[in-house]
Structure formats: structure tokens, C-alpha cells
Amino acid sequence: MQSGLRKIKEPRKIEIDDVILETFTLPLEAARLEVRAIIGDISKRGYQKIVERWRQLPDGQIQFTLRRLPATE
């Protein structure tokens, strides 16, 4: 993720057992870059990352949730 592009309106992070949910609200291009980085990233801590529940807000920004869960072997 390039610094300076991240503009999170309402950062939210929820941890349930080993599952972590993070919600991002970013301008369209910054959201694209963030999702590409997430998809291309191999977690060093053994987490699997899934982008889910995305939507475009009335102001044009993209809101999406990242789910991190322990990788299965």
C-alpha cells in the first residue's frame, strides 16, 4: 500500500477468535490499489485474506471488508 493514498472514513476492526474483520472506506483508485496489494500479498503470519462485502457509497468511495483467518494446511 502506498502511503498517502489511504483515507479511511470510519476504520473498524473486529476480532472474533482468530478471524479479523477490517472495513476500509477509500476513494476508487486507492481501493483498487489496496485490494490488489491484499490479493498479491502472502501473509507471513499464516493468515488467509479474503476481500468481501464491497459497495460503492453515494459519494463515490468504495467500502469493503477484509477478512483474515488462519490459513488451512
N, C-alpha and C positions, 0 to 999 in steps of 0.2 A: 504494500500500500504506500503510495507516495504521500509524504507529509503535506499538509496544507489543503488537501482535497476533502478530507473527512469533515463533514459538517453534520453532526448528529443532533437532531432536534431534541428528542427525548430518549437518551440512551437507557436501555433496560437490559438487565442481566439477571436471569433466573437460574438457580442451580437446584436440580432435583436428583438426588443420589449422584450418579456420575454423569448425568445429562445436563448440559449447559445450553440455555437458550439466550441468544443475544438479538435484540431488534435494532436495526440501523435505519435511519432516515437520511437519504443522501440525494443530491442532485443527480440527474440521469447518468451523466458521463462518469461521475465519481462512483455511482452504484455499479456500473458496468466494470470499472477497474477493480473495485473491491471484490465482486463476485468472481471475476477471472483469477484474481490472486487466491481466493479461497479454493476454487476448483483446482488450481495448479499447485497448491501447497500440500506437501506431505508433512503431516504432523510429527514432530519429534517426540511428542509425549504419547503417541499411540492413539490419538483421537481420530475418529472419522467425522468429517464435516459435511453437512447437508444444508443447502440453501432451500428454504421453504417459505410458504405464506408471503409471497410478494404481491405488492399492489402499487398502482400509481395514485398518488394523492391529488386532490384538486389543484394544488399549487404546482403540479408537475414533478414533484420529487418522488423518489421510489422508496418504499418502505419494505424491508424484507427481514425475515428471521433466519438466523444461522443456528442450527442445532449441532452441538458437538457431543458425541457419545464415544465411549471406549471402543476401539477397533476390535472386531472379532478376528480370531485367529483360525 
